[in-house]
Amino acid sequence: MSVSRGVLVTGASRGVGAATAKAFAAAGDRVVLHCRSAVDEARAVLAQLPGDGHSVVTGDVGDPAGIPALVEESATSLGRIDVLVNNAALYVEEPVAGSRRIGHPLADTSYDEWVAAWRRTLAVNLEGAAHLTWCVARQMLDVAPADGVKRGAIVNVGSRGAYRGEPDVPAYGAAKAGLHALGQSLAVSLAPHDITVTSIAPGFIATDMTEQLLAGPGGDAIRAQSPYGRVATAEEVADAIVWLASPAATWSSGAVLDFNGASYLR
């Protein structure tokens, strides 16, 4: 019988984060669901989780001052954080008032807007993950795991956009490339402490956030990017994350798992 682990999933109020929380809970783990402000949505996901010992925490991962308290609250709830899933991310910032433009393509973006987009995207998607990892990994080092549980596992949710390019949201692509590189650096650093660090680089995923786009005139072209003629489900991505965090995946530490249905090969 497997031992229940304590799992912190950031950005868990919807999409891949919510599916990941459900998958860990279904495996018998205790899960803290993090959200920034979507508390009602996170609590709705919480109500669907099997088992006991789950909770919700709030906080802006783009604010480094608040991250230690977020991790401490999570660790107190779980007893120990055995698994961290760095899933919280921004894809596009809110459009400027009166503008229909989404993202920050260089040719159409003012310098001030460009700087603001880069600062916020990197703060959440890269720096936030780095600071969370520091806090959680130090807790993993300081607190002994339960019998039968490895010291720790960290899974970063990256993107194929790190390799394929994101012309409308270059800060997003760069942040995800940095996240992959961060994972590889920390995999080497933390391996002597029995902490694995892996990353997953999904392609397009069917979630409530992409539902309208997939149902629109461009949906067929998006599905056609993969020879399977479809996009991934959030549950498929979640299952891969759960595997990457498992003891069976220890030897994959440092890897970036391309998870895009052969829609982009490198």
C-alpha angles and dihedrals in degrees: 000000000000121000117244112250130203110242129189115198117186120210090022102149094092146355120014093353093056092045090049092051090051092049094052091046090050088055090057099261127134113241137202110202113209124203134165101220108332093098096150091052092047091050090050089056090045090056090057096054117107118227132023139283098058125135145166127244128186132210145123107257087197089069109075092193092066100044099084091055091047091053093044091052090049093048091049091052094047100034088230134011106233097166131034121192111193098205105135111110146148118231100179131003120235113283116258112263110276093013128110092196116117121202128002111280106181097235093054102037129089118230094250091050090047093053092046092051093050094046095050096041095049091043092058106027100040114009093041091053090047093051093045090050092051093052095043096043091051088052089050089053095046100044120058115232123239118269110282094022123107119235094261151311130216123192122189119203105219130160144241083239087079087071106022095048132242107231095179095042106028093161089061093052092046092047092052091048088052090049091055091049091047090054092052093049093049092044088064093042097049102036093091087058094052093250116134123207121194137161134212122209108200127188123214114337130198107237136141088267093058098035095098093047093049091049092050132084092280095052097093092052091052092050090047090061086082122058085226088067095230143072129248123273120233088241092058091053091046092052090053091050091051090052093049088054093050126099088243089066096052093113090056091068109135093025127127108213113214104217107175109111092254089298091130124021126188 
